[in-house]
């Protein structure tokens, strides 16, 4: 089950930034998804989190987000 509002944004980013960005969709309704959402303190859906190559969080947005903002963060 995915967030209907976020899916077009996520799919667009995944396509446009292929090779520059890895997209991970987490189903919070599974045990593994609940564990991961707890690990990242993601309590609302959708939550967008960008991590750098070393795993450090560089961006977080709760709710829908402008895909262009994420594109800028990834490509700059």
PQR file of N, CA, C, O and H, with PARSE charges and radii, in Angstrom:
ATOM      1  N   UNK A   1       0.855  -1.176   0.000 -0.4000 1.5000
ATOM      2  CA  UNK A   1       0.000   0.000   0.000 -0.0000 2.0000
ATOM      3  C   UNK A   1       0.900   1.238   0.000  0.5500 1.7000
ATOM      4  O   UNK A   1       1.804   1.351   0.828 -0.5500 1.4000
ATOM      5  N   UNK A   2       0.660   2.139  -0.903 -0.4000 1.5000
ATOM      6  CA  UNK A   2       1.484   3.334  -0.985 -0.0000 2.0000
ATOM      7  C   UNK A   2       0.645   4.579  -0.837  0.5500 1.7000
ATOM      8  O   UNK A   2      -0.584   4.533  -0.877 -0.5500 1.4000
ATOM      9  H   UNK A   2      -0.074   2.047  -1.576  0.4000 1.0000
ATOM     10  N   UNK A   3       1.320   5.677  -0.667 -0.4000 1.5000
ATOM     11  CA  UNK A   3       0.635   6.958  -0.558 -0.0000 2.0000
ATOM     12  C   UNK A   3       0.282   7.433  -1.965  0.5500 1.7000
ATOM     13  O   UNK A   3       1.162   7.665  -2.794 -0.5500 1.4000
ATOM     14  H   UNK A   3       2.319   5.714  -0.634  0.4000 1.0000
ATOM     15  N   UNK A   4      -0.992   7.570  -2.216 -0.4000 1.5000
ATOM     16  CA  UNK A   4      -1.473   7.939  -3.543 -0.0000 2.0000
ATOM     17  C   UNK A   4      -0.947   9.307  -3.969  0.5500 1.7000
ATOM     18  O   UNK A   4      -0.607   9.498  -5.136 -0.5500 1.4000
ATOM     19  H   UNK A   4      -1.707   7.382  -1.543  0.4000 1.0000
ATOM     20  N   UNK A   5      -0.875  10.246  -3.053 -0.4000 1.5000
ATOM     21  CA  UNK A   5      -0.400  11.590  -3.398 -0.0000 2.0000
ATOM     22  C   UNK A   5       1.094  11.624  -3.691  0.5500 1.7000
ATOM     23  O   UNK A   5       1.545  12.402  -4.532 -0.5500 1.4000
ATOM     24  H   UNK A   5      -1.150  10.090  -2.104  0.4000 1.0000
ATOM     25  N   UNK A   6       1.856  10.795  -3.011 -0.4000 1.5000
ATOM     26  CA  UNK A   6       3.313  10.819  -3.171 -0.0000 2.0000
ATOM     27  C   UNK A   6       3.789   9.975  -4.348  0.5500 1.7000
ATOM     28  O   UNK A   6       4.873  10.223  -4.877 -0.5500 1.4000
ATOM     29  H   UNK A   6       1.490  10.163  -2.328  0.4000 1.0000
ATOM     30  N   UNK A   7       3.023   9.005  -4.760 -0.4000 1.5000
ATOM     31  CA  UNK A   7       3.487   8.064  -5.784 -0.0000 2.0000
ATOM     32  C   UNK A   7       3.939   8.736  -7.077  0.5500 1.7000
ATOM     33  O   UNK A   7       4.997   8.369  -7.588 -0.5500 1.4000
ATOM     34  H   UNK A   7       2.142   8.804  -4.330  0.4000 1.0000
ATOM     35  N   UNK A   8       3.209   9.690  -7.633 -0.4000 1.5000
ATOM     36  CA  UNK A   8       3.701  10.331  -8.869 -0.0000 2.0000
ATOM     37  C   UNK A   8       5.021  11.075  -8.657  0.5500 1.7000
ATOM     38  O   UNK A   8       5.875  11.093  -9.544 -0.5500 1.4000
ATOM     39  H   UNK A   8       2.350   9.988  -7.218  0.4000 1.0000
ATOM     40  N   UNK A   9       5.185  11.676  -7.507 -0.4000 1.5000
ATOM     41  CA  UNK A   9       6.433  12.390  -7.208 -0.0000 2.0000
ATOM     42  C   UNK A   9       7.582  11.395  -7.113  0.5500 1.7000
ATOM     43  O   UNK A   9       8.636  11.592  -7.718 -0.5500 1.4000
ATOM     44  H   UNK A   9       4.492  11.662  -6.787  0.4000 1.0000
ATOM     45  N   UNK A  10       7.377  10.334  -6.357 -0.4000 1.5000
ATOM     46  CA  UNK A  10       8.421   9.333  -6.153 -0.0000 2.0000
ATOM     47  C   UNK A  10       8.791   8.663  -7.476  0.5500 1.7000
ATOM     48  O   UNK A  10       9.972   8.511  -7.784 -0.5500 1.4000
ATOM     49  H   UNK A  10       6.521  10.174  -5.866  0.4000 1.0000
ATOM     50  N   UNK A  11       7.797   8.268  -8.248 -0.4000 1.5000
ATOM     51  CA  UNK A  11       8.061   7.613  -9.534 -0.0000 2.0000
ATOM     52  C   UNK A  11       8.812   8.540 -10.486  0.5500 1.7000
ATOM     53  O   UNK A  11       9.724   8.104 -11.188 -0.5500 1.4000
ATOM     54  H   UNK A  11       6.837   8.392  -7.998  0.4000 1.0000
ATOM     55  N   UNK A  12       8.433   9.812 -10.511 -0.4000 1.5000
ATOM     56  CA  UNK A  12       9.124  10.781 -11.355 -0.0000 2.0000
ATOM     57  C   UNK A  12      10.573  10.975 -10.956  0.5500 1.7000
ATOM     58  O   UNK A  12      11.458  11.029 -11.809 -0.5500 1.4000
ATOM     59  H   UNK A  12       7.692  10.167  -9.941  0.4000 1.0000
ATOM     60  N   UNK A  13      10.813  11.080  -9.659 -0.4000 1.5000
ATOM     61  CA  UNK A  13      12.191  11.224  -9.179 -0.0000 2.0000
ATOM     62  C   UNK A  13      13.015   9.990  -9.505  0.5500 1.7000
ATOM     63  O   UNK A  13      14.162  10.087  -9.942 -0.5500 1.4000
ATOM     64  H   UNK A  13      10.094  11.036  -8.966  0.4000 1.0000
ATOM     65  N   UNK A  14      12.414   8.833  -9.287 -0.4000 1.5000
ATOM     66  CA  UNK A  14      13.115   7.580  -9.559 -0.0000 2.0000
ATOM     67  C   UNK A  14      13.523   7.497 -11.027  0.5500 1.7000
ATOM     68  O   UNK A  14      14.631   7.061 -11.339 -0.5500 1.4000
ATOM     69  H   UNK A  14      11.483   8.754  -8.932  0.4000 1.0000
ATOM     70  N   UNK A  15      12.646   7.908 -11.918 -0.4000 1.5000
ATOM     71  CA  UNK A  15      12.928   7.870 -13.356 -0.0000 2.0000
ATOM     72  C   UNK A  15      13.945   8.944 -13.742  0.5500 1.7000
ATOM     73  O   UNK A  15      14.927   8.654 -14.424 -0.5500 1.4000
ATOM     74  H   UNK A  15      11.746   8.262 -11.665  0.4000 1.0000
ATOM     75  N   UNK A  16      13.710  10.177 -13.308 -0.4000 1.5000
ATOM     76  CA  UNK A  16      14.557  11.308 -13.714 -0.0000 2.0000
ATOM     77  C   UNK A  16      15.965  11.242 -13.136  0.5500 1.7000
ATOM     78  O   UNK A  16      16.911  11.725 -13.758 -0.5500 1.4000
ATOM     79  H   UNK A  16      12.912  10.412 -12.754  0.4000 1.0000
ATOM     80  N   UNK A  17      16.111  10.657 -11.969 -0.4000 1.5000
ATOM     81  CA  UNK A  17      17.409  10.653 -11.286 -0.0000 2.0000
ATOM     82  C   UNK A  17      18.025   9.257 -11.224  0.5500 1.7000
ATOM     83  O   UNK A  17      18.817   8.960 -10.330 -0.5500 1.4000
ATOM     84  H   UNK A  17      15.342  10.265 -11.464  0.4000 1.0000
ATOM     85  N   UNK A  18      17.658   8.412 -12.172 -0.4000 1.5000
ATOM     86  CA  UNK A  18      18.196   7.053 -12.208 -0.0000 2.0000
ATOM     87  C   UNK A  18      19.725   7.099 -12.219  0.5500 1.7000
ATOM     88  O   UNK A  18      20.328   7.832 -13.003 -0.5500 1.4000
ATOM     89  H   UNK A  18      17.015   8.654 -12.898  0.4000 1.0000
ATOM     90  N   UNK A  19      20.327   6.329 -11.365 -0.4000 1.5000
ATOM     91  CA  UNK A  19      21.779   6.298 -11.242 -0.0000 2.0000
ATOM     92  C   UNK A  19      22.328   7.326 -10.276  0.5500 1.7000
ATOM     93  O   UNK A  19      23.488   7.234  -9.874 -0.5500 1.4000
ATOM     94  H   UNK A  19      19.837   5.733 -10.728  0.4000 1.0000
ATOM     95  N   UNK A  20      21.516   8.307  -9.894 -0.4000 1.5000
ATOM     96  CA  UNK A  20      21.943   9.338  -8.955 -0.0000 2.0000
ATOM     97  C   UNK A  20      21.236   9.212  -7.613  0.5500 1.7000
ATOM     98  O   UNK A  20      21.669   9.778  -6.609 -0.5500 1.4000
ATOM     99  H   UNK A  20      20.574   8.381 -10.221  0.4000 1.0000
ATOM    100  N   UNK A  21      20.142   8.460  -7.615 -0.4000 1.5000
ATOM    101  CA  UNK A  21      19.275   8.392  -6.448 -0.0000 2.0000
ATOM    102  C   UNK A  21      18.702   6.987  -6.341  0.5500 1.7000
ATOM    103  O   UNK A  21      18.235   6.427  -7.333 -0.5500 1.4000
ATOM    104  H   UNK A  21      19.791   8.000  -8.430  0.4000 1.0000
ATOM    105  N   UNK A  22      18.734   6.428  -5.169 -0.4000 1.5000
ATOM    106  CA  UNK A  22      18.080   5.157  -4.910 -0.0000 2.0000
ATOM    107  C   UNK A  22      16.815   5.439  -4.125  0.5500 1.7000
ATOM    108  O   UNK A  22      16.852   6.084  -3.077 -0.5500 1.4000
ATOM    109  H   UNK A  22      19.113   6.883  -4.363  0.4000 1.0000
ATOM    110  N   UNK A  23      15.697   4.953  -4.638 -0.4000 1.5000
ATOM    111  CA  UNK A  23      14.410   5.166  -3.979 -0.0000 2.0000
ATOM    112  C   UNK A  23      14.051   3.910  -3.206  0.5500 1.7000
ATOM    113  O   UNK A  23      14.092   2.800  -3.737 -0.5500 1.4000
ATOM    114  H   UNK A  23      15.667   4.429  -5.489  0.4000 1.0000
ATOM    115  N   UNK A  24      13.705   4.099  -1.968 -0.4000 1.5000
ATOM    116  CA  UNK A  24      13.253   2.999  -1.123 -0.0000 2.0000
ATOM    117  C   UNK A  24      11.867   3.350  -0.628  0.5500 1.7000
ATOM    118  O   UNK A  24      11.672   4.352   0.060 -0.5500 1.4000
ATOM    119  H   UNK A  24      13.672   5.000  -1.536  0.4000 1.0000
ATOM    120  N   UNK A  25      10.912   2.518  -0.984 -0.4000 1.5000
ATOM    121  CA  UNK A  25       9.535   2.697  -0.503 -0.0000 2.0000
ATOM    122  C   UNK A  25       9.358   1.751   0.677  0.5500 1.7000
ATOM    123  O   UNK A  25       9.657   0.561   0.583 -0.5500 1.4000
ATOM    124  H   UNK A  25      11.071   1.705  -1.544  0.4000 1.0000
ATOM    125  N   UNK A  26       8.879   2.285   1.769 -0.4000 1.5000
ATOM    126  CA  UNK A  26       8.708   1.472   2.971 -0.0000 2.0000
ATOM    127  C   UNK A  26       7.224   1.333   3.266  0.5500 1.7000
ATOM    128  O   UNK A  26       6.516   2.328   3.422 -0.5500 1.4000
ATOM    129  H   UNK A  26       8.637   3.253   1.845  0.4000 1.0000
ATOM    130  N   UNK A  27       6.762   0.102   3.342 -0.4000 1.5000
ATOM    131  CA  UNK A  27       5.381  -0.187   3.703 -0.0000 2.0000
ATOM    132  C   UNK A  27       5.297  -0.239   5.224  0.5500 1.7000
ATOM    133  O   UNK A  27       5.720  -1.216   5.843 -0.5500 1.4000
ATOM    134  H   UNK A  27       7.338  -0.706   3.216  0.4000 1.0000
ATOM    135  N   UNK A  28       4.757   0.801   5.813 -0.4000 1.5000
ATOM    136  CA  UNK A  28       4.723   0.898   7.276 -0.0000 2.0000
ATOM    137  C   UNK A  28       3.731  -0.068   7.912  0.5500 1.7000
ATOM    138  O   UNK A  28       3.623  -0.135   9.137 -0.5500 1.4000
ATOM    139  H   UNK A  28       4.413   1.594   5.311  0.4000 1.0000
ATOM    140  N   UNK A  29       3.014  -0.808   7.092 -0.4000 1.5000
ATOM    141  CA  UNK A  29       2.037  -1.752   7.618 -0.0000 2.0000
ATOM    142  C   UNK A  29       2.597  -3.167   7.738  0.5500 1.7000
ATOM    143  O   UNK A  29       1.854  -4.114   7.996 -0.5500 1.4000
ATOM    144  H   UNK A  29       3.102  -0.754   6.097  0.4000 1.0000
ATOM    145  N   UNK A  30       3.905  -3.305   7.551 -0.4000 1.5000
ATOM    146  CA  UNK A  30       4.570  -4.594   7.744 -0.0000 2.0000
ATOM    147  C   UNK A  30       5.509  -4.467   8.944  0.5500 1.7000
ATOM    148  O   UNK A  30       5.900  -3.357   9.304 -0.5500 1.4000
ATOM    149  H   UNK A  30       4.509  -2.536   7.342  0.4000 1.0000
ATOM    150  N   UNK A  31       5.874  -5.589   9.566 -0.4000 1.5000
ATOM    151  CA  UNK A  31       6.819  -5.507  10.695 -0.0000 2.0000
ATOM    152  C   UNK A  31       8.146  -4.841  10.312  0.5500 1.7000
ATOM    153  O   UNK A  31       8.665  -4.015  11.063 -0.5500 1.4000
ATOM    154  H   UNK A  31       5.557  -6.491   9.273  0.4000 1.0000
ATOM    155  N   UNK A  32       8.689  -5.196   9.157 -0.4000 1.5000
ATOM    156  CA  UNK A  32       9.962  -4.587   8.735 -0.0000 2.0000
ATOM    157  C   UNK A  32       9.783  -3.094   8.472  0.5500 1.7000
ATOM    158  O   UNK A  32      10.658  -2.297   8.809 -0.5500 1.4000
ATOM    159  H   UNK A  32       8.268  -5.867   8.547  0.4000 1.0000
ATOM    160  N   UNK A  33       8.667  -2.716   7.879 -0.4000 1.5000
ATOM    161  CA  UNK A  33       8.387  -1.309   7.618 -0.0000 2.0000
ATOM    162  C   UNK A  33       8.236  -0.510   8.894  0.5500 1.7000
ATOM    163  O   UNK A  33       8.722   0.617   8.987 -0.5500 1.4000
ATOM    164  H   UNK A  33       7.956  -3.364   7.606  0.4000 1.0000
ATOM    165  N   UNK A  34       7.563  -1.089   9.882 -0.4000 1.5000
ATOM    166  CA  UNK A  34       7.431  -0.404  11.174 -0.0000 2.0000
ATOM    167  C   UNK A  34       8.796  -0.231  11.840  0.5500 1.7000
ATOM    168  O   UNK A  34       9.069   0.800  12.454 -0.5500 1.4000
ATOM    169  H   UNK A  34       7.169  -2.005   9.806  0.4000 1.0000
ATOM    170  N   UNK A  35       9.640  -1.241  11.712 -0.4000 1.5000
ATOM    171  CA  UNK A  35      10.981  -1.144  12.298 -0.0000 2.0000
ATOM    172  C   UNK A  35      11.798  -0.044  11.613  0.5500 1.7000
ATOM    173  O   UNK A  35      12.445   0.762  12.282 -0.5500 1.4000
ATOM    174  H   UNK A  35       9.418  -2.079  11.213  0.4000 1.0000
ATOM    175  N   UNK A  36      11.765  -0.016  10.284 -0.4000 1.5000
ATOM    176  CA  UNK A  36      12.501   1.023   9.554 -0.0000 2.0000
ATOM    177  C   UNK A  36      11.950   2.416   9.821  0.5500 1.7000
ATOM    178  O   UNK A  36      12.713   3.365   9.997 -0.5500 1.4000
ATOM    179  H   UNK A  36      11.240  -0.671   9.741  0.4000 1.0000
ATOM    180  N   UNK A  37      10.628   2.542   9.852 -0.4000 1.5000
ATOM    181  CA  UNK A  37      10.061   3.865  10.112 -0.0000 2.0000
ATOM    182  C   UNK A  37      10.426   4.337  11.510  0.5500 1.7000
ATOM    183  O   UNK A  37      10.627   5.531  11.730 -0.5500 1.4000
ATOM    184  H   UNK A  37      10.007   1.771   9.709  0.4000 1.0000
ATOM    185  N   UNK A  38      10.514   3.410  12.456 -0.4000 1.5000
ATOM    186  CA  UNK A  38      10.962   3.770  13.799 -0.0000 2.0000
ATOM    187  C   UNK A  38      12.422   4.182  13.815  0.5500 1.7000
ATOM    188  O   UNK A  38      12.802   5.130  14.501 -0.5500 1.4000
ATOM    189  H   UNK A  38      10.351   2.439  12.277  0.4000 1.0000
ATOM    190  N   UNK A  39      13.235   3.466  13.057 -0.4000 1.5000
ATOM    191  CA  UNK A  39      14.670   3.774  12.984 -0.0000 2.0000
ATOM    192  C   UNK A  39      14.900   5.196  12.468  0.5500 1.7000
ATOM    193  O   UNK A  39      15.806   5.893  12.927 -0.5500 1.4000
ATOM    194  H   UNK A  39      12.926   2.696  12.500  0.4000 1.0000
ATOM    195  N   UNK A  40      14.070   5.617  11.509 -0.4000 1.5000
ATOM    196  CA  UNK A  40      14.210   6.950  10.920 -0.0000 2.0000
ATOM    197  C   UNK A  40      13.246   7.967  11.524  0.5500 1.7000
ATOM    198  O   UNK A  40      13.143   9.091  11.034 -0.5500 1.4000
ATOM    199  H   UNK A  40      13.334   5.051  11.137  0.4000 1.0000
ATOM    200  N   UNK A  41      12.547   7.581  12.578 -0.4000 1.5000
ATOM    201  CA  UNK A  41      11.577   8.460  13.247 -0.0000 2.0000
ATOM    202  C   UNK A  41      10.565   9.041  12.262  0.5500 1.7000
ATOM    203  O   UNK A  41      10.213  10.218  12.335 -0.5500 1.4000
ATOM    204  H   UNK A  41      12.631   6.667  12.976  0.4000 1.0000
ATOM    205  N   UNK A  42      10.112   8.210  11.354 -0.4000 1.5000
ATOM    206  CA  UNK A  42       9.097   8.616  10.378 -0.0000 2.0000
ATOM    207  C   UNK A  42       7.741   8.223  10.946  0.5500 1.7000
ATOM    208  O   UNK A  42       7.360   7.053  10.916 -0.5500 1.4000
ATOM    209  H   UNK A  42      10.397   7.253  11.295  0.4000 1.0000
ATOM    210  N   UNK A  43       7.029   9.194  11.456 -0.4000 1.5000
ATOM    211  CA  UNK A  43       5.770   8.915  12.125 -0.0000 2.0000
ATOM    212  C   UNK A  43       4.550   9.265  11.290  0.5500 1.7000
ATOM    213  O   UNK A  43       3.427   8.921  11.660 -0.5500 1.4000
ATOM    214  H   UNK A  43       7.338  10.145  11.481  0.4000 1.0000
ATOM    215  N   UNK A  44       4.755   9.942  10.173 -0.4000 1.5000
ATOM    216  CA  UNK A  44       3.659  10.339   9.291 -0.0000 2.0000
ATOM    217  C   UNK A  44       3.960   9.888   7.875  0.5500 1.7000
ATOM    218  O   UNK A  44       5.118   9.709   7.497 -0.5500 1.4000
ATOM    219  H   UNK A  44       5.667  10.221   9.873  0.4000 1.0000
ATOM    220  N   UNK A  45       2.903   9.706   7.098 -0.4000 1.5000
ATOM    221  CA  UNK A  45       3.098   9.366   5.699 -0.0000 2.0000
ATOM    222  C   UNK A  45       2.445  10.422   4.833  0.5500 1.7000
ATOM    223  O   UNK A  45       1.363  10.910   5.158 -0.5500 1.4000
ATOM    224  H   UNK A  45       1.963   9.851   7.405  0.4000 1.0000
ATOM    225  N   UNK A  46       3.082  10.776   3.749 -0.4000 1.5000
ATOM    226  CA  UNK A  46       4.415  10.337   3.353 -0.0000 2.0000
ATOM    227  C   UNK A  46       5.496  11.127   4.082  0.5500 1.7000
ATOM    228  O   UNK A  46       5.297  12.282   4.459 -0.5500 1.4000
ATOM    229  H   UNK A  46       3.961  10.379   3.485  0.4000 1.0000
ATOM    230  N   UNK A  47       6.619  10.493   4.268 -0.4000 1.5000
ATOM    231  CA  UNK A  47       7.813  11.162   4.767 -0.0000 2.0000
ATOM    232  C   UNK A  47       8.919  10.925   3.745  0.5500 1.7000
ATOM    233  O   UNK A  47       9.205   9.781   3.390 -0.5500 1.4000
ATOM    234  H   UNK A  47       6.780   9.555   3.962  0.4000 1.0000
ATOM    235  N   UNK A  48       9.528  11.981   3.283 -0.4000 1.5000
ATOM    236  CA  UNK A  48      10.646  11.907   2.346 -0.0000 2.0000
ATOM    237  C   UNK A  48      11.915  12.178   3.137  0.5500 1.7000
ATOM    238  O   UNK A  48      12.018  13.188   3.834 -0.5500 1.4000
ATOM    239  H   UNK A  48       9.296  12.910   3.571  0.4000 1.0000
ATOM    240  N   UNK A  49      12.875  11.280   3.027 -0.4000 1.5000
ATOM    241  CA  UNK A  49      14.164  11.447   3.700 -0.0000 2.0000
ATOM    242  C   UNK A  49      15.259  11.203   2.669  0.5500 1.7000
ATOM    243  O   UNK A  49      15.267  10.172   1.996 -0.5500 1.4000
ATOM    244  H   UNK A  49      12.792  10.460   2.460  0.4000 1.0000
ATOM    245  N   UNK A  50      16.175  12.145   2.548 -0.4000 1.5000
ATOM    246  CA  UNK A  50      17.335  11.963   1.676 -0.0000 2.0000
ATOM    247  C   UNK A  50      18.554  11.742   2.556  0.5500 1.7000
ATOM    248  O   UNK A  50      18.787  12.468   3.523 -0.5500 1.4000
ATOM    249  H   UNK A  50      16.168  12.982   3.094  0.4000 1.0000
ATOM    250  N   UNK A  51      19.322  10.726   2.200 -0.4000 1.5000
ATOM    251  CA  UNK A  51      20.566  10.426   2.899 -0.0000 2.0000
ATOM    252  C   UNK A  51      21.720  10.613   1.934  0.5500 1.7000
ATOM    253  O   UNK A  51      21.601  10.316   0.745 -0.5500 1.4000
ATOM    254  H   UNK A  51      19.133  10.137   1.415  0.4000 1.0000
ATOM    255  N   UNK A  52      22.833  11.105   2.445 -0.4000 1.5000
ATOM    256  CA  UNK A  52      24.007  11.218   1.585 -0.0000 2.0000
ATOM    257  C   UNK A  52      24.682   9.853   1.483  0.5500 1.7000
ATOM    258  O   UNK A  52      24.196   8.868   2.038 -0.5500 1.4000
ATOM    259  H   UNK A  52      22.930  11.346   3.411  0.4000 1.0000
ATOM    260  N   UNK A  53      25.801   9.803   0.773 -0.4000 1.5000
ATOM    261  CA  UNK A  53      26.492   8.528   0.550 -0.0000 2.0000
ATOM    262  C   UNK A  53      26.965   7.860   1.838  0.5500 1.7000
ATOM    263  O   UNK A  53      27.154   6.644   1.874 -0.5500 1.4000
ATOM    264  H   UNK A  53      26.196  10.603   0.321  0.4000 1.0000
ATOM    265  N   UNK A  54      27.155   8.646   2.886 -0.4000 1.5000
ATOM    266  CA  UNK A  54      27.611   8.068   4.151 -0.0000 2.0000
ATOM    267  C   UNK A  54      26.444   7.719   5.080  0.5500 1.7000
ATOM    268  O   UNK A  54      26.659   7.259   6.201 -0.5500 1.4000
ATOM    269  H   UNK A  54      27.001   9.633   2.856  0.4000 1.0000
ATOM    270  N   UNK A  55      25.205   7.939   4.615 -0.4000 1.5000
ATOM    271  CA  UNK A  55      24.040   7.591   5.418 -0.0000 2.0000
ATOM    272  C   UNK A  55      23.546   8.701   6.322  0.5500 1.7000
ATOM    273  O   UNK A  55      22.662   8.476   7.148 -0.5500 1.4000
ATOM    274  H   UNK A  55      25.030   8.313   3.704  0.4000 1.0000
ATOM    275  N   UNK A  56      24.102   9.896   6.182 -0.4000 1.5000
ATOM    276  CA  UNK A  56      23.670  11.029   6.995 -0.0000 2.0000
ATOM    277  C   UNK A  56      22.458  11.695   6.349  0.5500 1.7000
ATOM    278  O   UNK A  56      22.417  11.885   5.133 -0.5500 1.4000
ATOM    279  H   UNK A  56      24.820  10.078   5.511  0.4000 1.0000
ATOM    280  N   UNK A  57      21.487  12.043   7.162 -0.4000 1.5000
ATOM    281  CA  UNK A  57      20.292  12.696   6.650 -0.0000 2.0000
ATOM    282  C   UNK A  57      20.623  14.118   6.194  0.5500 1.7000
ATOM    283  O   UNK A  57      21.240  14.893   6.925 -0.5500 1.4000
ATOM    284  H   UNK A  57      21.520  11.889   8.149  0.4000 1.0000
ATOM    285  N   UNK A  58      20.200  14.441   4.970 -0.4000 1.5000
ATOM    286  CA  UNK A  58      20.445  15.783   4.446 -0.0000 2.0000
ATOM    287  C   UNK A  58      19.141  16.532   4.148  0.5500 1.7000
ATOM    288  O   UNK A  58      19.155  17.738   3.900 -0.5500 1.4000
ATOM    289  H   UNK A  58      19.699  13.811   4.376  0.4000 1.0000
ATOM    290  N   UNK A  59      18.025  15.817   4.174 -0.4000 1.5000
ATOM    291  CA  UNK A  59      16.739  16.449   3.888 -0.0000 2.0000
ATOM    292  C   UNK A  59      15.624  15.578   4.440  0.5500 1.7000
ATOM    293  O   UNK A  59      15.690  14.350   4.391 -0.5500 1.4000
ATOM    294  H   UNK A  59      18.012  14.838   4.375  0.4000 1.0000
ATOM    295  N   UNK A  60      14.596  16.240   4.968 -0.4000 1.5000
ATOM    296  CA  UNK A  60      13.403  15.540   5.442 -0.0000 2.0000
ATOM    297  C   UNK A  60      12.201  16.414   5.170  0.5500 1.7000
ATOM    298  O   UNK A  60      12.229  17.624   5.396 -0.5500 1.4000
ATOM    299  H   UNK A  60      14.543  17.238   5.007  0.4000 1.0000
ATOM    300  N   UNK A  61      11.151  15.793   4.685 -0.4000 1.5000
ATOM    301  CA  UNK A  61       9.896  16.492   4.461 -0.0000 2.0000
ATOM    302  C   UNK A  61       8.761  15.558   4.835  0.5500 1.7000
ATOM    303  O   UNK A  61       8.725  14.402   4.412 -0.5500 1.4000
ATOM    304  H   UNK A  61      11.128  14.810   4.501  0.4000 1.0000
ATOM    305  N   UNK A  62       7.847  16.065   5.624 -0.4000 1.5000
ATOM    306  CA  UNK A  62       6.672  15.300   6.008 -0.0000 2.0000
ATOM    307  C   UNK A  62       5.500  15.847   5.206  0.5500 1.7000
ATOM    308  O   UNK A  62       5.259  17.054   5.191 -0.5500 1.4000
ATOM    309  H   UNK A  62       7.876  17.003   5.968  0.4000 1.0000
ATOM    310  N   UNK A  63       4.777  14.958   4.543 -0.4000 1.5000
ATOM    311  CA  UNK A  63       3.715  15.370   3.636 -0.0000 2.0000
ATOM    312  C   UNK A  63       4.260  15.428   2.227  0.5500 1.7000
ATOM    313  O   UNK A  63       5.420  15.091   1.988 -0.5500 1.4000
ATOM    314  H   UNK A  63       4.972  13.978   4.556  0.4000 1.0000
ATOM    315  N   UNK A  64       3.435  15.849   1.304 -0.4000 1.5000
ATOM    316  CA  UNK A  64       3.904  15.909  -0.074 -0.0000 2.0000
ATOM    317  C   UNK A  64       4.998  16.963  -0.206  0.5500 1.7000
ATOM    318  O   UNK A  64       5.070  17.913   0.573 -0.5500 1.4000
ATOM    319  H   UNK A  64       2.493  16.123   1.498  0.4000 1.0000
ATOM    320  N   UNK A  65       5.834  16.774  -1.198 -0.4000 1.5000
ATOM    321  CA  UNK A  65       6.979  17.652  -1.407 -0.0000 2.0000
ATOM    322  C   UNK A  65       7.079  17.981  -2.893  0.5500 1.7000
ATOM    323  O   UNK A  65       6.652  17.201  -3.744 -0.5500 1.4000
ATOM    324  H   UNK A  65       5.776  16.002  -1.831  0.4000 1.0000
ATOM    325  N   UNK A  66       7.638  19.127  -3.186 -0.4000 1.5000
ATOM    326  CA  UNK A  66       7.898  19.508  -4.566 -0.0000 2.0000
ATOM    327  C   UNK A  66       9.083  18.679  -5.066  0.5500 1.7000
ATOM    328  O   UNK A  66      10.188  18.779  -4.532 -0.5500 1.4000
ATOM    329  H   UNK A  66       7.985  19.761  -2.495  0.4000 1.0000
ATOM    330  N   UNK A  67       8.850  17.876  -6.071 -0.4000 1.5000
ATOM    331  CA  UNK A  67       9.910  17.029  -6.602 -0.0000 2.0000
ATOM    332  C   UNK A  67      11.103  17.817  -7.099  0.5500 1.7000
ATOM    333  O   UNK A  67      12.226  17.315  -7.071 -0.5500 1.4000
ATOM    334  H   UNK A  67       7.953  17.794  -6.505  0.4000 1.0000
ATOM    335  N   UNK A  68      10.883  19.046  -7.556 -0.4000 1.5000
ATOM    336  CA  UNK A  68      12.001  19.867  -8.031 -0.0000 2.0000
ATOM    337  C   UNK A  68      12.970  20.203  -6.909  0.5500 1.7000
ATOM    338  O   UNK A  68      14.173  20.332  -7.140 -0.5500 1.4000
ATOM    339  H   UNK A  68       9.970  19.454  -7.579  0.4000 1.0000
ATOM    340  N   UNK A  69      12.460  20.344  -5.713 -0.4000 1.5000
ATOM    341  CA  UNK A  69      13.356  20.619  -4.572 -0.0000 2.0000
ATOM    342  C   UNK A  69      14.302  19.448  -4.346  0.5500 1.7000
ATOM    343  O   UNK A  69      15.494  19.643  -4.107 -0.5500 1.4000
ATOM    344  H   UNK A  69      11.483  20.239  -5.525  0.4000 1.0000
ATOM    345  N   UNK A  70      13.775  18.239  -4.422 -0.4000 1.5000
ATOM    346  CA  UNK A  70      14.628  17.053  -4.257 -0.0000 2.0000
ATOM    347  C   UNK A  70      15.593  16.938  -5.426  0.5500 1.7000
ATOM    348  O   UNK A  70      16.766  16.623  -5.224 -0.5500 1.4000
ATOM    349  H   UNK A  70      12.806  18.080  -4.616  0.4000 1.0000
ATOM    350  N   UNK A  71      15.126  17.185  -6.645 -0.4000 1.5000
ATOM    351  CA  UNK A  71      16.023  17.142  -7.804 -0.0000 2.0000
ATOM    352  C   UNK A  71      17.206  18.088  -7.610  0.5500 1.7000
ATOM    353  O   UNK A  71      18.347  17.729  -7.902 -0.5500 1.4000
ATOM    354  H   UNK A  71      14.173  17.440  -6.809  0.4000 1.0000
ATOM    355  N   UNK A  72      16.933  19.299  -7.118 -0.4000 1.5000
ATOM    356  CA  UNK A  72      17.990  20.279  -6.892 -0.0000 2.0000
ATOM    357  C   UNK A  72      18.984  19.780  -5.854  0.5500 1.7000
ATOM    358  O   UNK A  72      20.194  19.919  -6.034 -0.5500 1.4000
ATOM    359  H   UNK A  72      16.006  19.591  -6.881  0.4000 1.0000
ATOM    360  N   UNK A  73      18.486  19.203  -4.777 -0.4000 1.5000
ATOM    361  CA  UNK A  73      19.373  18.697  -3.724 -0.0000 2.0000
ATOM    362  C   UNK A  73      20.273  17.574  -4.246  0.5500 1.7000
ATOM    363  O   UNK A  73      21.438  17.481  -3.860 -0.5500 1.4000
ATOM    364  H   UNK A  73      17.503  19.089  -4.631  0.4000 1.0000
ATOM    365  N   UNK A  74      19.744  16.741  -5.105 -0.4000 1.5000
ATOM    366  CA  UNK A  74      20.506  15.603  -5.609 -0.0000 2.0000
ATOM    367  C   UNK A  74      21.503  16.018  -6.681  0.5500 1.7000
ATOM    368  O   UNK A  74      22.609  15.481  -6.731 -0.5500 1.4000
ATOM    369  H   UNK A  74      18.798  16.817  -5.419  0.4000 1.0000
ATOM    370  N   UNK A  75      21.139  16.949  -7.525 -0.4000 1.5000
ATOM    371  CA  UNK A  75      21.995  17.285  -8.658 -0.0000 2.0000
ATOM    372  C   UNK A  75      22.976  18.418  -8.385  0.5500 1.7000
ATOM    373  O   UNK A  75      23.926  18.593  -9.149 -0.5500 1.4000
ATOM    374  H   UNK A  75      20.240  17.386  -7.484  0.4000 1.0000
ATOM    375  N   UNK A  76      22.781  19.181  -7.334 -0.4000 1.5000
ATOM    376  CA  UNK A  76      23.720  20.285  -7.023 -0.0000 2.0000
ATOM    377  C   UNK A  76      24.898  19.798  -6.217  0.5500 1.7000
ATOM    378  O   UNK A  76      25.777  20.587  -5.871 -0.5500 1.4000
ATOM    379  H   UNK A  76      22.010  19.038  -6.714  0.4000 1.0000
TER
END
